[in-house]
Amino acid sequence: MTDAAPRTLRAAIIGTGGIAHAHAKAIADLAPRIELVAVVDVDAARAEAFAERFGARAVYTDAADLFEAETLDLVHVCTPPVTHVPLGIQALRAGVPVLIEKPTALSLDEMDRLAAVSLETGVPALTVFQHRFGAAAQHLMGLVREGVLGRPLVAVCETLWHRSPEYFDLPWRGRWAVEGGGPTMGHGIHQFDLLLAVLGPWTRLSAFAARQSLPTDTEDVSMALVEFDSGALATVVNSIVSPRETSRLRFDFEHATVEVEHLYGYTDADWTFTPAAGHEHLAALWEREPSDEVSGHRGQLAQIVDALSGGDDPGVGVIEARRTLEFAAATYASAFRGRPVLAGEIRGDDAFAASMDGGLVPWAAIKEAAK
Ligand SMILES: NC(=O)c1ccc[n+]([C@@H]2O[C@H](COP(=O)([O-])OP(=O)(O)OC[C@H]3O[C@@H](n4cnc5c(N)ncnc54)[C@H](O)[C@@H]3O)[C@@H](O)[C@H]2O)c1
């Protein structure tokens, strides 16, 4: 007797702009395990062109019509951040697992509303953090779980990118109310999500944030000093004013240094492993069949497809995504209050639970005073 071939999962994409292309390519790469059946965009012409390019047969301009008409296994939310939670909740209420682009929500309060509906309906809400799913990061997390590298002591996490003033011409970019924040929420979040995935819970942080040169309401740089539960100390820099761009993570464990330097996605070739003196034998643990796949949406979606097809772990669910969002909120709270913030401190009616700016952005006050 042969096993029946698994059913092809039916996916839809809401928002057919820039990043939706990476989602549609990932779906196409994983065929026939999953197929794109429908797309939605408020811009009908954009949705039509996208559907034609990626072979989706149905096009909608309103997500409500999508959920009314289609039977889906997964919906990808690729719209601007202000729409993520409302669309995510719509998906969960329709019983459809949802994969939401980062940042999941504009605030911790909004994140908690999404998490509550996911809990109530039993339908998963997942967030795109694709750099957790590259082969080398997965391997590193395995070694950390086994404890073979010793205690984590020091880490450096840098997102040093560059964005032009014109990048902010899109109306949803650079504003607290629609994007949720600057490079802390939109750019560096990928790197520090991986930092948190490797190092686990943090205890407290102290941060600065500034708007150096870009025409935004949000910060264009933030920096944090972080202490982890393990005792490890880390620096986290999120910048979009750095002409030579790079993304870098460095972990110093007792017995080895593990580093990656890339820009928007890494392969195994971007990682180095340096054993400490007396621990040279660990190099053999790092070695394995090299992967040249770039850490991207395909890797994360492959794990989600496995889970939806009967596997168990779909990846970044609401609890994990909230940890990363809390780190962003704490960065802002520390920077704008001018004092350290403890993990778990931002809750209840704290202004930084309601919005990432907490109503305390110093340059906004200067602008107001000048009116
Ligand atoms: N994971 C990554 O590496 C990565 C990279 C880039 C962007 N992103 C994230 O992806 C999201 C989208 O970014 P983008 O650059 O693709 O934006 P974009 O502006 O290029 O595309 C967004 C699309 O959503 C559509 N849209 C807006 N509101 C809608 C609604 N209510 N219903 C249906 N369609 C709607 C717009 O018409 C547009 O076509 C953002 O959250 C961004 O931070 C993630």
The ligand as a Tripos MOL2 file, in Angstrom:
@<TRIPOS>MOLECULE
LIG
   44    48     1     0     0
SMALL
NO_CHARGES

@<TRIPOS>ATOM
      1 N1         10.5470   40.3500    5.8620 N.am      1 LIG1
      2 C1         11.2000   41.2450    5.1600 C.2       1 LIG1
      3 O1         12.3940   41.0880    4.8740 O.2       1 LIG1
      4 C2         10.4990   42.4730    4.6910 C.ar      1 LIG1
      5 C3         11.0660   43.2660    3.6890 C.ar      1 LIG1
      6 C4         10.3600   44.3850    3.2460 C.ar      1 LIG1
      7 C5          9.1250   44.7140    3.8080 C.ar      1 LIG1
      8 N2          8.6290   43.9290    4.8200 N.ar      1 LIG1
      9 C6          7.3430   44.2740    5.4610 C.3       1 LIG1
     10 O2          6.2850   43.9330    4.5760 O.3       1 LIG1
     11 C7          5.1930   44.8500    4.7240 C.3       1 LIG1
     12 C8          4.8530   45.4520    3.3630 C.3       1 LIG1
     13 O3          5.9940   46.1500    2.8750 O.3       1 LIG1
     14 P1          6.1700   46.4490    1.3070 P.3       1 LIG1
     15 O4          7.4880   47.0880    1.1740 O.co2     1 LIG1
     16 O5          5.8460   45.2540    0.4960 O.co2     1 LIG1
     17 O6          5.0010   47.5570    1.1190 O.3       1 LIG1
     18 P2          4.3640   48.0840   -0.2330 P.3       1 LIG1
     19 O7          3.8440   49.4400    0.0510 O.co2     1 LIG1
     20 O8          5.2960   47.8630   -1.3860 O.co2     1 LIG1
     21 O9          3.1180   47.0670   -0.4660 O.3       1 LIG1
     22 C9          1.9970   47.0530    0.3750 C.3       1 LIG1
     23 C10         0.7640   46.7020   -0.4590 C.3       1 LIG1
     24 O10        -0.3560   46.5480    0.4000 O.3       1 LIG1
     25 C11        -1.4950   47.1260   -0.2330 C.3       1 LIG1
     26 N3         -2.4940   47.4070    0.8120 N.ar      1 LIG1
     27 C12        -2.4870   48.4020    1.7390 C.ar      1 LIG1
     28 N4         -3.5420   48.2800    2.5740 N.ar      1 LIG1
     29 C13        -4.2290   47.1890    2.1620 C.ar      1 LIG1
     30 C14        -5.4040   46.5380    2.6280 C.ar      1 LIG1
     31 N5         -6.0780   46.9850    3.7100 N.pl3     1 LIG1
     32 N6         -5.8410   45.4400    1.9590 N.ar      1 LIG1
     33 C15        -5.1760   44.9810    0.8730 C.ar      1 LIG1
     34 N7         -4.0580   45.5640    0.3740 N.ar      1 LIG1
     35 C16        -3.5830   46.6350    1.0260 C.ar      1 LIG1
     36 C17        -0.9310   48.3490   -0.9380 C.3       1 LIG1
     37 O11        -1.8020   48.8020   -1.9740 O.3       1 LIG1
     38 C18         0.3960   47.7910   -1.4690 C.3       1 LIG1
     39 O12         0.2400   47.2040   -2.7590 O.3       1 LIG1
     40 C19         5.6570   45.8690    5.7890 C.3       1 LIG1
     41 O13         5.1760   45.4870    7.0450 O.3       1 LIG1
     42 C20         7.1710   45.7580    5.7460 C.3       1 LIG1
     43 O14         7.7740   46.1010    6.9820 O.3       1 LIG1
     44 C21         9.2680   42.8210    5.2380 C.ar      1 LIG1
@<TRIPOS>BOND
     1     1     2 1
     2     2     3 2
     3     2     4 1
     4     4     5 ar
     5     4    44 ar
     6     5     6 ar
     7     6     7 ar
     8     7     8 ar
     9     8     9 1
    10     8    44 ar
    11     9    10 1
    12     9    42 1
    13    10    11 1
    14    11    12 1
    15    11    40 1
    16    12    13 1
    17    13    14 1
    18    14    15 2
    19    14    16 1
    20    14    17 1
    21    17    18 1
    22    18    19 2
    23    18    20 1
    24    18    21 1
    25    21    22 1
    26    22    23 1
    27    23    24 1
    28    23    38 1
    29    24    25 1
    30    25    26 1
    31    25    36 1
    32    26    27 ar
    33    26    35 ar
    34    27    28 ar
    35    28    29 ar
    36    29    30 ar
    37    29    35 ar
    38    30    31 1
    39    30    32 ar
    40    32    33 ar
    41    33    34 ar
    42    34    35 ar
    43    36    37 1
    44    36    38 1
    45    38    39 1
    46    40    41 1
    47    40    42 1
    48    42    43 1
@<TRIPOS>SUBSTRUCTURE
     1 LIG1         1 GROUP 0 **** ****
